[in-house]
Amino acid sequence: MPGSVCKRDALLKWCVERLANYGISITNFSNSWTDGIAFCSLLHSYLPDRI
C-alpha cells in the first residue's frame, strides 16, 4: 500500500509528540511498546484520573 508508510510515520510522530512530557523514547511500534509503559502513558495523557 503506497500511503501506509506515511500513515504509519504520522501515527508514530503523533505518539512521540503526545508522550514528549513523559520522558519516554518512542522509536518504533515494536520495542518501544513491549513493557506497556508507553501504552499506559498514552492512556494517562487522556485519562489521568483513571490510570
PQR file of N, CA, C, O and H, with PARSE charges and radii, in Angstrom:
ATOM      1  N   MET A   1       0.836  -1.182   0.000 -0.4000 1.5000
ATOM      2  CA  MET A   1       0.000   0.000   0.000 -0.0000 2.0000
ATOM      3  C   MET A   1       0.877   1.241   0.000  0.5500 1.7000
ATOM      4  O   MET A   1       1.681   1.416   0.916 -0.5500 1.4000
ATOM      5  N   PRO A   2       0.753   2.082  -0.969 -0.5600 1.5000
ATOM      6  CA  PRO A   2       1.613   3.256  -1.090  0.2800 2.0000
ATOM      7  C   PRO A   2       1.510   4.239   0.073  0.5500 1.7000
ATOM      8  O   PRO A   2       2.533   4.758   0.519 -0.5500 1.4000
ATOM      9  N   GLY A   3       0.313   4.508   0.574 -0.4000 1.5000
ATOM     10  CA  GLY A   3       0.150   5.509   1.625 -0.0000 2.0000
ATOM     11  C   GLY A   3       0.348   4.983   3.029  0.5500 1.7000
ATOM     12  O   GLY A   3       0.361   5.767   3.977 -0.5500 1.4000
ATOM     13  H   GLY A   3      -0.519   4.086   0.212  0.4000 1.0000
ATOM     14  N   SER A   4       0.502   3.676   3.193 -0.4000 1.5000
ATOM     15  CA  SER A   4       0.568   3.105   4.531 -0.0000 2.0000
ATOM     16  C   SER A   4       1.825   3.521   5.293  0.5500 1.7000
ATOM     17  O   SER A   4       1.771   3.693   6.511 -0.5500 1.4000
ATOM     18  H   SER A   4       0.491   3.039   2.422  0.4000 1.0000
ATOM     19  N   VAL A   5       2.935   3.683   4.616 -0.4000 1.5000
ATOM     20  CA  VAL A   5       4.163   4.106   5.290 -0.0000 2.0000
ATOM     21  C   VAL A   5       3.993   5.513   5.838  0.5500 1.7000
ATOM     22  O   VAL A   5       4.388   5.789   6.971 -0.5500 1.4000
ATOM     23  H   VAL A   5       2.979   3.544   3.627  0.4000 1.0000
ATOM     24  N   CYS A   6       3.415   6.393   5.058 -0.4000 1.5000
ATOM     25  CA  CYS A   6       3.188   7.762   5.503 -0.0000 2.0000
ATOM     26  C   CYS A   6       2.262   7.803   6.709  0.5500 1.7000
ATOM     27  O   CYS A   6       2.516   8.542   7.661 -0.5500 1.4000
ATOM     28  H   CYS A   6       3.094   6.169   4.138  0.4000 1.0000
ATOM     29  N   LYS A   7       1.201   7.024   6.679 -0.4000 1.5000
ATOM     30  CA  LYS A   7       0.252   6.993   7.792 -0.0000 2.0000
ATOM     31  C   LYS A   7       0.907   6.410   9.034  0.5500 1.7000
ATOM     32  O   LYS A   7       0.683   6.887  10.146 -0.5500 1.4000
ATOM     33  H   LYS A   7       0.994   6.424   5.906  0.4000 1.0000
ATOM     34  N   ARG A   8       1.709   5.389   8.840 -0.4000 1.5000
ATOM     35  CA  ARG A   8       2.411   4.771   9.962 -0.0000 2.0000
ATOM     36  C   ARG A   8       3.374   5.775  10.594  0.5500 1.7000
ATOM     37  O   ARG A   8       3.437   5.896  11.818 -0.5500 1.4000
ATOM     38  H   ARG A   8       1.892   5.002   7.936  0.4000 1.0000
ATOM     39  N   ASP A   9       4.120   6.487   9.760 -0.4000 1.5000
ATOM     40  CA  ASP A   9       5.047   7.502  10.261 -0.0000 2.0000
ATOM     41  C   ASP A   9       4.305   8.630  10.963  0.5500 1.7000
ATOM     42  O   ASP A   9       4.775   9.149  11.976 -0.5500 1.4000
ATOM     43  H   ASP A   9       4.069   6.389   8.767  0.4000 1.0000
ATOM     44  N   ALA A  10       3.149   9.010  10.431 -0.4000 1.5000
ATOM     45  CA  ALA A  10       2.351  10.071  11.046 -0.0000 2.0000
ATOM     46  C   ALA A  10       1.850   9.631  12.421  0.5500 1.7000
ATOM     47  O   ALA A  10       1.849  10.424  13.363 -0.5500 1.4000
ATOM     48  H   ALA A  10       2.768   8.588   9.608  0.4000 1.0000
ATOM     49  N   LEU A  11       1.429   8.385  12.539 -0.4000 1.5000
ATOM     50  CA  LEU A  11       0.964   7.869  13.825 -0.0000 2.0000
ATOM     51  C   LEU A  11       2.113   7.796  14.826  0.5500 1.7000
ATOM     52  O   LEU A  11       1.938   8.132  15.997 -0.5500 1.4000
ATOM     53  H   LEU A  11       1.430   7.741  11.773  0.4000 1.0000
ATOM     54  N   LEU A  12       3.278   7.362  14.374 -0.4000 1.5000
ATOM     55  CA  LEU A  12       4.446   7.312  15.248 -0.0000 2.0000
ATOM     56  C   LEU A  12       4.817   8.710  15.721  0.5500 1.7000
ATOM     57  O   LEU A  12       5.135   8.904  16.895 -0.5500 1.4000
ATOM     58  H   LEU A  12       3.420   7.090  13.423  0.4000 1.0000
ATOM     59  N   LYS A  13       4.781   9.677  14.827 -0.4000 1.5000
ATOM     60  CA  LYS A  13       5.082  11.070  15.178 -0.0000 2.0000
ATOM     61  C   LYS A  13       4.086  11.589  16.209  0.5500 1.7000
ATOM     62  O   LYS A  13       4.474  12.280  17.151 -0.5500 1.4000
ATOM     63  H   LYS A  13       4.523   9.520  13.874  0.4000 1.0000
ATOM     64  N   TRP A  14       2.814  11.265  16.041 -0.4000 1.5000
ATOM     65  CA  TRP A  14       1.786  11.688  16.986 -0.0000 2.0000
ATOM     66  C   TRP A  14       2.066  11.093  18.367  0.5500 1.7000
ATOM     67  O   TRP A  14       1.951  11.790  19.375 -0.5500 1.4000
ATOM     68  H   TRP A  14       2.499  10.704  15.276  0.4000 1.0000
ATOM     69  N   CYS A  15       2.429   9.815  18.417 -0.4000 1.5000
ATOM     70  CA  CYS A  15       2.747   9.172  19.690 -0.0000 2.0000
ATOM     71  C   CYS A  15       3.939   9.842  20.361  0.5500 1.7000
ATOM     72  O   CYS A  15       3.918  10.102  21.564 -0.5500 1.4000
ATOM     73  H   CYS A  15       2.522   9.249  17.598  0.4000 1.0000
ATOM     74  N   VAL A  16       4.967  10.116  19.585 -0.4000 1.5000
ATOM     75  CA  VAL A  16       6.164  10.780  20.120 -0.0000 2.0000
ATOM     76  C   VAL A  16       5.790  12.138  20.706  0.5500 1.7000
ATOM     77  O   VAL A  16       6.216  12.480  21.810 -0.5500 1.4000
ATOM     78  H   VAL A  16       4.983   9.904  18.607  0.4000 1.0000
ATOM     79  N   GLU A  17       4.998  12.907  19.972 -0.4000 1.5000
ATOM     80  CA  GLU A  17       4.596  14.235  20.440 -0.0000 2.0000
ATOM     81  C   GLU A  17       3.682  14.148  21.655  0.5500 1.7000
ATOM     82  O   GLU A  17       3.817  14.935  22.593 -0.5500 1.4000
ATOM     83  H   GLU A  17       4.652  12.629  19.076  0.4000 1.0000
ATOM     84  N   ARG A  18       2.763  13.207  21.644 -0.4000 1.5000
ATOM     85  CA  ARG A  18       1.809  13.059  22.745 -0.0000 2.0000
ATOM     86  C   ARG A  18       2.517  12.667  24.038  0.5500 1.7000
ATOM     87  O   ARG A  18       2.089  13.063  25.123 -0.5500 1.4000
ATOM     88  H   ARG A  18       2.654  12.568  20.883  0.4000 1.0000
ATOM     89  N   LEU A  19       3.589  11.897  23.932 -0.4000 1.5000
ATOM     90  CA  LEU A  19       4.291  11.400  25.113 -0.0000 2.0000
ATOM     91  C   LEU A  19       5.576  12.162  25.418  0.5500 1.7000
ATOM     92  O   LEU A  19       6.370  11.720  26.248 -0.5500 1.4000
ATOM     93  H   LEU A  19       3.936  11.576  23.051  0.4000 1.0000
ATOM     94  N   ALA A  20       5.789  13.285  24.767 -0.4000 1.5000
ATOM     95  CA  ALA A  20       7.024  14.056  24.950 -0.0000 2.0000
ATOM     96  C   ALA A  20       7.242  14.463  26.406  0.5500 1.7000
ATOM     97  O   ALA A  20       8.381  14.464  26.874 -0.5500 1.4000
ATOM     98  H   ALA A  20       5.144  13.644  24.092  0.4000 1.0000
ATOM     99  N   ASN A  21       6.194  14.802  27.121 -0.4000 1.5000
ATOM    100  CA  ASN A  21       6.324  15.236  28.514 -0.0000 2.0000
ATOM    101  C   ASN A  21       6.466  14.077  29.497  0.5500 1.7000
ATOM    102  O   ASN A  21       6.622  14.299  30.697 -0.5500 1.4000
ATOM    103  H   ASN A  21       5.269  14.801  26.741  0.4000 1.0000
ATOM    104  N   TYR A  22       6.415  12.872  29.009 -0.4000 1.5000
ATOM    105  CA  TYR A  22       6.508  11.699  29.872 -0.0000 2.0000
ATOM    106  C   TYR A  22       7.923  11.134  29.942  0.5500 1.7000
ATOM    107  O   TYR A  22       8.177  10.217  30.722 -0.5500 1.4000
ATOM    108  H   TYR A  22       6.288  12.692  28.033  0.4000 1.0000
ATOM    109  N   GLY A  23       8.836  11.656  29.155 -0.4000 1.5000
ATOM    110  CA  GLY A  23      10.215  11.182  29.179 -0.0000 2.0000
ATOM    111  C   GLY A  23      10.383   9.774  28.638  0.5500 1.7000
ATOM    112  O   GLY A  23      11.281   9.042  29.053 -0.5500 1.4000
ATOM    113  H   GLY A  23       8.629  12.401  28.521  0.4000 1.0000
ATOM    114  N   ILE A  24       9.517   9.401  27.712 -0.4000 1.5000
ATOM    115  CA  ILE A  24       9.553   8.065  27.124 -0.0000 2.0000
ATOM    116  C   ILE A  24      10.064   8.171  25.696  0.5500 1.7000
ATOM    117  O   ILE A  24       9.615   9.022  24.928 -0.5500 1.4000
ATOM    118  H   ILE A  24       8.787   9.996  27.375  0.4000 1.0000
ATOM    119  N   SER A  25      10.994   7.313  25.351 -0.4000 1.5000
ATOM    120  CA  SER A  25      11.542   7.308  23.999 -0.0000 2.0000
ATOM    121  C   SER A  25      10.746   6.342  23.128  0.5500 1.7000
ATOM    122  O   SER A  25      10.780   5.131  23.342 -0.5500 1.4000
ATOM    123  H   SER A  25      11.359   6.622  25.975  0.4000 1.0000
ATOM    124  N   ILE A  26      10.034   6.882  22.154 -0.4000 1.5000
ATOM    125  CA  ILE A  26       9.265   6.077  21.210 -0.0000 2.0000
ATOM    126  C   ILE A  26       9.986   6.150  19.869  0.5500 1.7000
ATOM    127  O   ILE A  26      10.093   7.219  19.269 -0.5500 1.4000
ATOM    128  H   ILE A  26      10.006   7.866  21.980  0.4000 1.0000
ATOM    129  N   THR A  27      10.475   5.010  19.409 -0.4000 1.5000
ATOM    130  CA  THR A  27      11.210   4.992  18.141 -0.0000 2.0000
ATOM    131  C   THR A  27      10.580   4.083  17.097  0.5500 1.7000
ATOM    132  O   THR A  27      10.885   4.184  15.909 -0.5500 1.4000
ATOM    133  H   THR A  27      10.387   4.141  19.897  0.4000 1.0000
ATOM    134  N   ASN A  28       9.690   3.184  17.552 -0.4000 1.5000
ATOM    135  CA  ASN A  28       9.055   2.246  16.620 -0.0000 2.0000
ATOM    136  C   ASN A  28       7.794   1.680  17.265  0.5500 1.7000
ATOM    137  O   ASN A  28       7.435   2.057  18.380 -0.5500 1.4000
ATOM    138  H   ASN A  28       9.442   3.102  18.517  0.4000 1.0000
ATOM    139  N   PHE A  29       7.131   0.782  16.562 -0.4000 1.5000
ATOM    140  CA  PHE A  29       5.917   0.170  17.092 -0.0000 2.0000
ATOM    141  C   PHE A  29       6.151  -1.228  17.658  0.5500 1.7000
ATOM    142  O   PHE A  29       5.198  -1.976  17.880 -0.5500 1.4000
ATOM    143  H   PHE A  29       7.423   0.475  15.655  0.4000 1.0000
ATOM    144  N   SER A  30       7.397  -1.578  17.887 -0.4000 1.5000
ATOM    145  CA  SER A  30       7.656  -2.892  18.484 -0.0000 2.0000
ATOM    146  C   SER A  30       8.343  -2.736  19.835  0.5500 1.7000
ATOM    147  O   SER A  30       7.681  -2.813  20.870 -0.5500 1.4000
ATOM    148  H   SER A  30       8.170  -0.970  17.707  0.4000 1.0000
ATOM    149  N   ASN A  31       9.631  -2.523  19.846 -0.4000 1.5000
ATOM    150  CA  ASN A  31      10.386  -2.461  21.101 -0.0000 2.0000
ATOM    151  C   ASN A  31       9.931  -1.352  22.038  0.5500 1.7000
ATOM    152  O   ASN A  31       9.994  -1.514  23.257 -0.5500 1.4000
ATOM    153  H   ASN A  31      10.168  -2.460  19.005  0.4000 1.0000
ATOM    154  N   SER A  32       9.484  -0.248  21.502 -0.4000 1.5000
ATOM    155  CA  SER A  32       9.092   0.888  22.334 -0.0000 2.0000
ATOM    156  C   SER A  32       7.820   0.616  23.135  0.5500 1.7000
ATOM    157  O   SER A  32       7.506   1.354  24.069 -0.5500 1.4000
ATOM    158  H   SER A  32       9.433  -0.117  20.512  0.4000 1.0000
ATOM    159  N   TRP A  33       7.101  -0.416  22.782 -0.4000 1.5000
ATOM    160  CA  TRP A  33       5.807  -0.690  23.417 -0.0000 2.0000
ATOM    161  C   TRP A  33       5.792  -1.992  24.213  0.5500 1.7000
ATOM    162  O   TRP A  33       4.774  -2.308  24.829 -0.5500 1.4000
ATOM    163  H   TRP A  33       7.355  -1.016  22.023  0.4000 1.0000
ATOM    164  N   THR A  34       6.867  -2.749  24.225 -0.4000 1.5000
ATOM    165  CA  THR A  34       6.850  -4.095  24.808 -0.0000 2.0000
ATOM    166  C   THR A  34       6.595  -4.125  26.312  0.5500 1.7000
ATOM    167  O   THR A  34       5.963  -5.063  26.799 -0.5500 1.4000
ATOM    168  H   THR A  34       7.694  -2.492  23.725  0.4000 1.0000
ATOM    169  N   ASP A  35       7.063  -3.134  27.056 -0.4000 1.5000
ATOM    170  CA  ASP A  35       6.881  -3.171  28.509 -0.0000 2.0000
ATOM    171  C   ASP A  35       5.558  -2.561  28.969  0.5500 1.7000
ATOM    172  O   ASP A  35       5.230  -2.626  30.154 -0.5500 1.4000
ATOM    173  H   ASP A  35       7.576  -2.372  26.660  0.4000 1.0000
ATOM    174  N   GLY A  36       4.800  -1.974  28.057 -0.4000 1.5000
ATOM    175  CA  GLY A  36       3.492  -1.420  28.404 -0.0000 2.0000
ATOM    176  C   GLY A  36       3.514   0.000  28.927  0.5500 1.7000
ATOM    177  O   GLY A  36       2.457   0.612  29.080 -0.5500 1.4000
ATOM    178  H   GLY A  36       5.066  -1.921  27.094  0.4000 1.0000
ATOM    179  N   ILE A  37       4.689   0.540  29.205 -0.4000 1.5000
ATOM    180  CA  ILE A  37       4.771   1.886  29.767 -0.0000 2.0000
ATOM    181  C   ILE A  37       4.279   2.935  28.778  0.5500 1.7000
ATOM    182  O   ILE A  37       3.560   3.856  29.167 -0.5500 1.4000
ATOM    183  H   ILE A  37       5.548   0.043  29.080  0.4000 1.0000
ATOM    184  N   ALA A  38       4.646   2.815  27.528 -0.4000 1.5000
ATOM    185  CA  ALA A  38       4.195   3.783  26.521 -0.0000 2.0000
ATOM    186  C   ALA A  38       2.679   3.738  26.380  0.5500 1.7000
ATOM    187  O   ALA A  38       2.029   4.779  26.287 -0.5500 1.4000
ATOM    188  H   ALA A  38       5.230   2.068  27.211  0.4000 1.0000
ATOM    189  N   PHE A  39       2.121   2.546  26.363 -0.4000 1.5000
ATOM    190  CA  PHE A  39       0.674   2.399  26.237 -0.0000 2.0000
ATOM    191  C   PHE A  39      -0.046   3.010  27.437  0.5500 1.7000
ATOM    192  O   PHE A  39      -1.011   3.756  27.271 -0.5500 1.4000
ATOM    193  H   PHE A  39       2.649   1.700  26.439  0.4000 1.0000
ATOM    194  N   CYS A  40       0.419   2.697  28.634 -0.4000 1.5000
ATOM    195  CA  CYS A  40      -0.192   3.258  29.846 -0.0000 2.0000
ATOM    196  C   CYS A  40      -0.033   4.774  29.888  0.5500 1.7000
ATOM    197  O   CYS A  40      -0.941   5.480  30.325 -0.5500 1.4000
ATOM    198  H   CYS A  40       1.203   2.091  28.768  0.4000 1.0000
ATOM    199  N   SER A  41       1.095   5.271  29.444 -0.4000 1.5000
ATOM    200  CA  SER A  41       1.315   6.717  29.415 -0.0000 2.0000
ATOM    201  C   SER A  41       0.393   7.394  28.414  0.5500 1.7000
ATOM    202  O   SER A  41      -0.107   8.491  28.666 -0.5500 1.4000
ATOM    203  H   SER A  41       1.833   4.697  29.089  0.4000 1.0000
ATOM    204  N   LEU A  42       0.170   6.751  27.295 -0.4000 1.5000
ATOM    205  CA  LEU A  42      -0.752   7.294  26.304 -0.0000 2.0000
ATOM    206  C   LEU A  42      -2.165   7.357  26.879  0.5500 1.7000
ATOM    207  O   LEU A  42      -2.859   8.358  26.706 -0.5500 1.4000
ATOM    208  H   LEU A  42       0.576   5.861  27.091  0.4000 1.0000
ATOM    209  N   LEU A  43      -2.587   6.312  27.553 -0.4000 1.5000
ATOM    210  CA  LEU A  43      -3.889   6.334  28.222 -0.0000 2.0000
ATOM    211  C   LEU A  43      -3.934   7.429  29.279  0.5500 1.7000
ATOM    212  O   LEU A  43      -4.922   8.156  29.383 -0.5500 1.4000
ATOM    213  H   LEU A  43      -2.022   5.499  27.694  0.4000 1.0000
ATOM    214  N   HIS A  44      -2.870   7.545  30.059 -0.4000 1.5000
ATOM    215  CA  HIS A  44      -2.805   8.558  31.110 -0.0000 2.0000
ATOM    216  C   HIS A  44      -2.881   9.967  30.543  0.5500 1.7000
ATOM    217  O   HIS A  44      -3.426  10.863  31.189 -0.5500 1.4000
ATOM    218  H   HIS A  44      -2.068   6.955  29.974  0.4000 1.0000
ATOM    219  N   SER A  45      -2.345  10.178  29.353 -0.4000 1.5000
ATOM    220  CA  SER A  45      -2.376  11.518  28.757 -0.0000 2.0000
ATOM    221  C   SER A  45      -3.805  11.958  28.440  0.5500 1.7000
ATOM    222  O   SER A  45      -4.072  13.155  28.330 -0.5500 1.4000
ATOM    223  H   SER A  45      -1.903   9.450  28.829  0.4000 1.0000
ATOM    224  N   TYR A  46      -4.710  11.016  28.297 -0.4000 1.5000
ATOM    225  CA  TYR A  46      -6.123  11.327  28.039 -0.0000 2.0000
ATOM    226  C   TYR A  46      -6.997  11.166  29.279  0.5500 1.7000
ATOM    227  O   TYR A  46      -7.962  11.908  29.464 -0.5500 1.4000
ATOM    228  H   TYR A  46      -4.493  10.044  28.387  0.4000 1.0000
ATOM    229  N   LEU A  47      -6.662  10.208  30.119 -0.4000 1.5000
ATOM    230  CA  LEU A  47      -7.481   9.901  31.298 -0.0000 2.0000
ATOM    231  C   LEU A  47      -6.608   9.834  32.549  0.5500 1.7000
ATOM    232  O   LEU A  47      -6.456   8.763  33.135 -0.5500 1.4000
ATOM    233  H   LEU A  47      -5.878   9.605  29.969  0.4000 1.0000
ATOM    234  N   PRO A  48      -6.038  10.957  32.964 -0.5600 1.5000
ATOM    235  CA  PRO A  48      -5.079  10.928  34.076  0.2800 2.0000
ATOM    236  C   PRO A  48      -5.671  10.454  35.405  0.5500 1.7000
ATOM    237  O   PRO A  48      -4.938   9.954  36.259 -0.5500 1.4000
ATOM    238  N   ASP A  49      -6.954  10.599  35.587 -0.4000 1.5000
ATOM    239  CA  ASP A  49      -7.562  10.167  36.844 -0.0000 2.0000
ATOM    240  C   ASP A  49      -7.955   8.691  36.836  0.5500 1.7000
ATOM    241  O   ASP A  49      -8.411   8.163  37.850 -0.5500 1.4000
ATOM    242  H   ASP A  49      -7.550  11.004  34.894  0.4000 1.0000
ATOM    243  N   ARG A  50      -7.779   8.033  35.702 -0.4000 1.5000
ATOM    244  CA  ARG A  50      -8.181   6.631  35.574 -0.0000 2.0000
ATOM    245  C   ARG A  50      -7.009   5.659  35.629  0.5500 1.7000
ATOM    246  O   ARG A  50      -7.189   4.481  35.936 -0.5500 1.4000
ATOM    247  H   ARG A  50      -7.409   8.462  34.878  0.4000 1.0000
ATOM    248  N   ILE A  51      -5.823   6.146  35.335 -0.4000 1.5000
ATOM    249  CA  ILE A  51      -4.670   5.240  35.316 -0.0000 2.0000
ATOM    250  C   ILE A  51      -3.448   5.945  35.881  0.5500 1.7000
ATOM    251  O   ILE A  51      -2.372   5.352  35.952 -0.5500 1.4000
ATOM    252  H   ILE A  51      -5.677   7.103  35.085  0.4000 1.0000
TER
END
